[in-house]
Amino acid sequence: MMAKLQERWYFLLVLLDAAGIAWVRTRRTFRSLLDKFGKLVRDIRITRSLLLLDMAKELDISPAELSAIECGRKPVPDWFIPALEKHYDIGEVCAHTLRFLAKERGD
């Protein structure tokens, strides 16, 4: 299975208090890297101007579950690609590519 990778982003926040003294704080955030499968699913969603919540409702799953499938934190369920074909008319070539990428991911 593909290793889960994360990028670390550091932000410096400069805050001024009432006396005009600058305080610097560091904030760390994490962003998952999408693999090819996740990028393709996200592209399908975004090209149809759908939010994660909208697509999740149409697929009858939670937004958290859809996000986990996109980001590779959860394996691709057997019903997922046929549901995309049914709801979004993605075509045979795109569906075949998704199946290939899911196998490549190890799902």
ROGUMAR-11348 format. One record per atom (N, C-alpha, C): residue number from 0; x negated, y negated, z; atom name. Coordinates in nm, 2 decimals, always signed. Each point is the difference from the previous one (the first is absolute). Layout:
PT seq     xx     yy     zz atom
PT NUM      X      Y      Z   CA
...
REM end
This chain:
PT seq     xx     yy     zz atom
PT   0  -0.08  +0.12  +0.00    N
PT   0  +0.08  -0.12  +0.00   CA
PT   0  -0.09  -0.12  +0.00    C
PT   1  +0.04  -0.10  -0.07    N
PT   1  -0.07  -0.13  -0.01   CA
PT   1  -0.02  -0.06  +0.13    C
PT   2  -0.12  -0.04  +0.03    N
PT   2  -0.02  -0.07  +0.13   CA
PT   2  +0.08  -0.13  +0.01    C
PT   3  +0.05  -0.02  +0.12    N
PT   3  +0.07  -0.13  +0.02   CA
PT   3  -0.10  -0.11  +0.02    C
PT   4  +0.01  -0.10  -0.08    N
PT   4  -0.09  -0.11  +0.01   CA
PT   4  +0.07  -0.13  +0.04    C
PT   5  -0.07  -0.08  +0.08    N
PT   5  +0.06  -0.13  +0.04   CA
PT   5  -0.10  -0.11  -0.02    C
PT   6  +0.05  -0.11  -0.04    N
PT   6  -0.09  -0.12  -0.01   CA
PT   6  +0.02  -0.08  +0.13    C
PT   7  -0.10  -0.06  +0.05    N
PT   7  +0.01  -0.08  +0.12   CA
PT   7  -0.01  -0.15  -0.05    C
PT   8  +0.09  -0.08  +0.04    N
PT   8  -0.01  -0.14  -0.03   CA
PT   8  -0.01  -0.08  +0.12    C
PT   9  -0.09  -0.09  +0.01    N
PT   9  -0.01  -0.08  +0.12   CA
PT   9  +0.03  -0.14  -0.04    C
PT  10  +0.08  -0.06  +0.08    N
PT  10  +0.04  -0.14  -0.02   CA
PT  10  -0.04  -0.08  +0.12    C
PT  11  -0.06  -0.12  -0.03    N
PT  11  -0.04  -0.09  +0.11   CA
PT  11  +0.11  -0.10  +0.01    C
PT  12  +0.05  -0.01  +0.12    N
PT  12  +0.11  -0.10  +0.02   CA
PT  12  -0.07  -0.11  +0.09    C
PT  13  +0.01  -0.12  -0.05    N
PT  13  -0.05  -0.12  +0.07   CA
PT  13  +0.12  -0.07  +0.06    C
PT  14  +0.00  -0.01  +0.12    N
PT  14  +0.12  -0.07  +0.07   CA
PT  14  -0.06  -0.12  +0.07    C
PT  15  +0.08  -0.11  -0.01    N
PT  15  -0.04  -0.12  +0.07   CA
PT  15  +0.10  -0.02  +0.12    C
PT  16  -0.06  -0.02  +0.12    N
PT  16  +0.09  -0.02  +0.11   CA
PT  16  +0.03  -0.15  +0.01    C
PT  17  +0.07  -0.04  +0.10    N
PT  17  +0.05  -0.14  +0.01   CA
PT  17  -0.12  -0.09  +0.01    C
PT  18  -0.11  +0.04  +0.05    N
PT  18  -0.12  -0.09  +0.02   CA
PT  18  -0.08  +0.00  -0.13    C
PT  19  +0.04  +0.07  -0.10    N
PT  19  -0.08  +0.00  -0.13   CA
PT  19  -0.12  +0.10  +0.00    C
PT  20  +0.00  +0.09  +0.10    N
PT  20  -0.11  +0.10  +0.01   CA
PT  20  +0.04  +0.12  -0.09    C
PT  21  -0.09  +0.04  -0.08    N
PT  21  +0.03  +0.11  -0.09   CA
PT  21  -0.03  +0.13  +0.07    C
PT  22  +0.09  +0.09  -0.01    N
PT  22  -0.01  +0.14  +0.05   CA
PT  22  +0.00  +0.09  -0.12    C
PT  23  -0.09  +0.10  +0.00    N
PT  23  +0.00  +0.09  -0.11   CA
PT  23  +0.04  +0.14  +0.05    C
PT  24  +0.09  +0.06  -0.07    N
PT  24  +0.04  +0.13  +0.03   CA
PT  24  -0.01  +0.09  -0.12    C
PT  25  -0.03  +0.12  +0.02    N
PT  25  -0.01  +0.10  -0.11   CA
PT  25  +0.12  +0.09  +0.00    C
PT  26  +0.06  +0.02  -0.12    N
PT  26  +0.11  +0.09  -0.01   CA
PT  26  -0.03  +0.10  -0.10    C
PT  27  +0.02  +0.13  +0.03    N
PT  27  -0.03  +0.11  -0.09   CA
PT  27  +0.13  +0.06  -0.05    C
PT  28  +0.01  +0.02  -0.12    N
PT  28  +0.11  +0.07  -0.06   CA
PT  28  -0.04  +0.11  -0.09    C
PT  29  +0.08  +0.10  -0.02    N
PT  29  -0.03  +0.12  -0.08   CA
PT  29  +0.09  +0.01  -0.12    C
PT  30  -0.05  +0.04  -0.11    N
PT  30  +0.08  +0.01  -0.12   CA
PT  30  -0.03  +0.14  -0.06    C
PT  31  +0.10  +0.08  -0.02    N
PT  31  -0.03  +0.13  -0.06   CA
PT  31  -0.03  -0.02  -0.15    C
PT  32  -0.09  +0.08  -0.05    N
PT  32  -0.03  +0.00  -0.14   CA
PT  32  +0.10  +0.10  -0.07    C
PT  33  +0.06  -0.04  -0.10    N
PT  33  +0.09  +0.09  -0.07   CA
PT  33  -0.08  +0.08  -0.10    C
PT  34  +0.04  +0.13  -0.01    N
PT  34  -0.06  +0.08  -0.10   CA
PT  34  +0.08  -0.02  -0.13    C
PT  35  -0.03  +0.07  -0.11    N
PT  35  +0.06  -0.02  -0.13   CA
PT  35  +0.15  +0.04  +0.01    C
PT  36  +0.04  +0.10  +0.08    N
PT  36  +0.14  +0.04  +0.01   CA
PT  36  +0.08  -0.12  +0.06    C
PT  37  -0.05  -0.05  +0.12    N
PT  37  +0.06  -0.11  +0.07   CA
PT  37  +0.01  -0.12  -0.09    C
PT  38  -0.10  -0.03  -0.07    N
PT  38  +0.00  -0.12  -0.09   CA
PT  38  +0.11  +0.01  -0.11    C
PT  39  +0.01  +0.12  -0.05    N
PT  39  +0.10  +0.02  -0.11   CA
PT  39  +0.15  -0.01  +0.06    C
PT  40  +0.02  +0.06  +0.12    N
PT  40  +0.13  -0.01  +0.06   CA
PT  40  +0.03  -0.15  +0.03    C
PT  41  -0.10  -0.07  +0.06    N
PT  41  +0.02  -0.14  +0.03   CA
PT  41  +0.03  -0.08  -0.13    C
PT  42  -0.07  +0.03  -0.11    N
PT  42  +0.02  -0.07  -0.13   CA
PT  42  +0.14  +0.02  -0.05    C
PT  43  +0.05  +0.13  +0.02    N
PT  43  +0.14  +0.03  -0.05   CA
PT  43  +0.10  -0.09  +0.08    C
PT  44  -0.03  -0.01  +0.13    N
PT  44  +0.09  -0.08  +0.09   CA
PT  44  -0.01  -0.15  -0.03    C
PT  45  -0.12  -0.05  -0.02    N
PT  45  -0.01  -0.14  -0.02   CA
PT  45  +0.04  -0.05  -0.14    C
PT  46  -0.02  +0.09  -0.10    N
PT  46  +0.05  -0.04  -0.13   CA
PT  46  +0.15  -0.01  -0.01    C
PT  47  +0.07  +0.07  +0.09    N
PT  47  +0.14  -0.01  +0.00   CA
PT  47  +0.05  -0.10  +0.10    C
PT  48  -0.09  -0.08  +0.05    N
PT  48  +0.03  -0.11  +0.10   CA
PT  48  +0.07  +0.06  +0.12    C
PT  49  -0.05  +0.11  +0.05    N
PT  49  +0.06  +0.06  +0.12   CA
PT  49  -0.09  -0.01  +0.12    C
PT  50  +0.06  -0.03  +0.11    N
PT  50  -0.08  +0.00  +0.13   CA
PT  50  -0.01  +0.14  +0.05    C
PT  51  -0.09  +0.03  +0.09    N
PT  51  -0.01  +0.13  +0.06   CA
PT  51  +0.13  +0.05  +0.06    C
PT  52  +0.07  -0.09  +0.06    N
PT  52  +0.13  +0.03  +0.06   CA
PT  52  +0.10  +0.04  -0.10    C
PT  53  +0.00  -0.07  -0.12    N
PT  53  +0.10  +0.03  -0.10   CA
PT  53  -0.02  +0.14  -0.06    C
PT  54  -0.13  +0.03  -0.03    N
PT  54  -0.03  +0.13  -0.06   CA
PT  54  +0.03  +0.11  +0.11    C
PT  55  -0.04  -0.02  +0.12    N
PT  55  +0.03  +0.10  +0.11   CA
PT  55  +0.15  +0.03  +0.01    C
PT  56  +0.08  -0.11  +0.00    N
PT  56  +0.14  +0.03  +0.01   CA
PT  56  +0.06  +0.08  -0.12    C
PT  57  -0.05  -0.03  -0.12    N
PT  57  +0.04  +0.08  -0.12   CA
PT  57  -0.05  +0.15  +0.01    C
PT  58  -0.11  +0.02  +0.06    N
PT  58  -0.05  +0.13  +0.01   CA
PT  58  +0.04  +0.07  +0.13    C
PT  59  +0.08  -0.07  +0.08    N
PT  59  +0.05  +0.05  +0.12   CA
PT  59  -0.11  +0.05  +0.10    C
PT  60  -0.10  -0.09  +0.02    N
PT  60  -0.10  +0.03  +0.09   CA
PT  60  -0.03  -0.13  +0.08    C
PT  61  -0.08  +0.00  +0.10    N
PT  61  -0.03  -0.12  +0.07   CA
PT  61  -0.11  -0.08  -0.07    C
PT  62  +0.00  -0.13  +0.02    N
PT  62  -0.11  -0.08  -0.06   CA
PT  62  -0.14  +0.05  +0.04    C
PT  63  -0.01  +0.04  +0.13    N
PT  63  -0.12  +0.05  +0.06   CA
PT  63  -0.05  +0.12  -0.07    C
PT  64  +0.09  +0.09  -0.03    N
PT  64  -0.03  +0.13  -0.07   CA
PT  64  -0.05  -0.03  -0.15    C
PT  65  +0.07  -0.09  -0.07    N
PT  65  -0.04  -0.04  -0.13   CA
PT  65  -0.14  -0.06  +0.00    C
PT  66  -0.02  -0.09  +0.10    N
PT  66  -0.13  -0.06  +0.01   CA
PT  66  -0.11  +0.10  +0.03    C
PT  67  +0.03  +0.10  +0.08    N
PT  67  -0.10  +0.10  +0.03   CA
PT  67  -0.03  +0.09  -0.12    C
PT  68  +0.10  +0.02  -0.09    N
PT  68  -0.02  +0.08  -0.12   CA
PT  68  -0.09  -0.08  -0.10    C
PT  69  +0.03  -0.13  -0.01    N
PT  69  -0.08  -0.09  -0.09   CA
PT  69  -0.14  -0.01  +0.05    C
PT  70  -0.02  -0.01  +0.13    N
PT  70  -0.14  -0.02  +0.05   CA
PT  70  -0.07  +0.13  +0.03    C
PT  71  +0.06  +0.11  -0.02    N
PT  71  -0.07  +0.13  +0.01   CA
PT  71  -0.01  +0.05  +0.14    C
PT  72  +0.08  -0.06  +0.09    N
PT  72  +0.00  +0.05  +0.14   CA
PT  72  +0.10  +0.12  +0.02    C
PT  73  +0.08  +0.02  -0.10    N
PT  73  +0.10  +0.11  +0.00   CA
PT  73  -0.01  +0.07  -0.14    C
PT  74  +0.01  +0.13  +0.00    N
PT  74  +0.00  +0.07  -0.13   CA
PT  74  +0.12  -0.03  -0.08    C
PT  75  -0.01  +0.02  -0.13    N
PT  75  +0.11  -0.03  -0.09   CA
PT  75  +0.10  +0.12  +0.01    C
PT  76  +0.13  -0.03  +0.04    N
PT  76  +0.10  +0.11  +0.01   CA
PT  76  +0.03  +0.05  -0.14    C
PT  77  +0.05  +0.12  -0.01    N
PT  77  +0.03  +0.06  -0.13   CA
PT  77  +0.11  -0.07  -0.07    C
PT  78  +0.09  -0.06  +0.07    N
PT  78  +0.12  -0.07  -0.06   CA
PT  78  -0.04  -0.14  -0.05    C
PT  79  -0.12  -0.06  +0.04    N
PT  79  -0.02  -0.14  -0.02   CA
PT  79  -0.02  -0.04  -0.15    C
PT  80  -0.07  +0.07  -0.08    N
PT  80  -0.02  -0.03  -0.14   CA
PT  80  +0.12  +0.02  -0.08    C
PT  81  +0.08  +0.11  +0.02    N
PT  81  +0.13  +0.01  -0.07   CA
PT  81  +0.10  -0.11  +0.04    C
PT  82  -0.01  -0.05  +0.12    N
PT  82  +0.09  -0.11  +0.04   CA
PT  82  -0.04  -0.13  -0.07    C
PT  83  -0.13  -0.02  -0.02    N
PT  83  -0.04  -0.12  -0.07   CA
PT  83  +0.04  +0.01  -0.15    C
PT  84  -0.01  +0.12  -0.06    N
PT  84  +0.05  +0.02  -0.13   CA
PT  84  +0.15  -0.03  -0.01    C
PT  85  +0.08  +0.05  +0.09    N
PT  85  +0.14  -0.02  +0.00   CA
PT  85  +0.04  -0.15  +0.02    C
PT  86  -0.05  -0.06  +0.10    N
PT  86  +0.04  -0.14  +0.04   CA
PT  86  -0.06  -0.11  -0.09    C
PT  87  -0.12  +0.03  -0.05    N
PT  87  -0.07  -0.11  -0.06   CA
PT  87  -0.04  +0.03  -0.15    C
PT  88  +0.04  +0.11  -0.05    N
PT  88  -0.02  +0.03  -0.14   CA
PT  88  -0.15  -0.03  -0.04    C
PT  89  -0.09  +0.07  +0.07    N
PT  89  -0.14  -0.03  -0.02   CA
PT  89  -0.06  +0.07  -0.12    C
PT  90  +0.07  +0.10  -0.05    N
PT  90  -0.05  +0.06  -0.12   CA
PT  90  -0.08  +0.12  +0.03    C
PT  91  -0.01  +0.09  -0.10    N
PT  91  -0.07  +0.13  +0.02   CA
PT  91  -0.15  -0.02  +0.02    C
PT  92  -0.06  -0.09  -0.07    N
PT  92  -0.15  -0.03  +0.00   CA
PT  92  -0.03  -0.05  +0.14    C
PT  93  +0.07  -0.09  +0.05    N
PT  93  -0.03  -0.06  +0.13   CA
PT  93  +0.02  +0.11  +0.11    C
PT  94  +0.11  +0.07  -0.01    N
PT  94  +0.03  +0.11  +0.10   CA
PT  94  -0.12  +0.10  +0.00    C
PT  95  -0.04  +0.04  -0.12    N
PT  95  -0.11  +0.10  -0.02   CA
PT  95  -0.13  -0.06  +0.07    C
PT  96  -0.02  -0.13  -0.02    N
PT  96  -0.12  -0.07  +0.06   CA
PT  96  +0.01  +0.00  +0.15    C
PT  97  +0.12  -0.02  +0.05    N
PT  97  +0.02  +0.00  +0.15   CA
PT  97  -0.02  +0.14  +0.05    C
PT  98  +0.04  +0.10  -0.06    N
PT  98  -0.02  +0.14  +0.04   CA
PT  98  -0.15  +0.03  +0.00    C
PT  99  -0.07  -0.04  -0.10    N
PT  99  -0.14  +0.02  -0.01   CA
PT  99  -0.08  -0.07  +0.12    C
PT 100  +0.04  -0.13  +0.02    N
PT 100  -0.06  -0.07  +0.11   CA
PT 100  +0.03  +0.05  +0.14    C
PT 101  +0.12  +0.05  +0.01    N
PT 101  +0.04  +0.06  +0.13   CA
PT 101  -0.09  +0.13  +0.03    C
PT 102  -0.02  +0.08  -0.11    N
PT 102  -0.08  +0.12  +0.02   CA
PT 102  -0.15  -0.05  +0.02    C
PT 103  -0.04  -0.10  -0.06    N
PT 103  -0.14  -0.05  +0.02   CA
PT 103  -0.02  -0.05  +0.14    C
PT 104  +0.11  -0.06  +0.06    N
PT 104  +0.00  -0.05  +0.13   CA
PT 104  -0.01  +0.12  +0.10    C
PT 105  +0.05  +0.11  -0.04    N
PT 105  -0.01  +0.12  +0.09   CA
PT 105  +0.14  +0.03  +0.05    C
PT 106  +0.10  -0.06  -0.05    N
PT 106  +0.14  +0.02  +0.05   CA
PT 106  +0.07  +0.11  -0.08    C
REM end
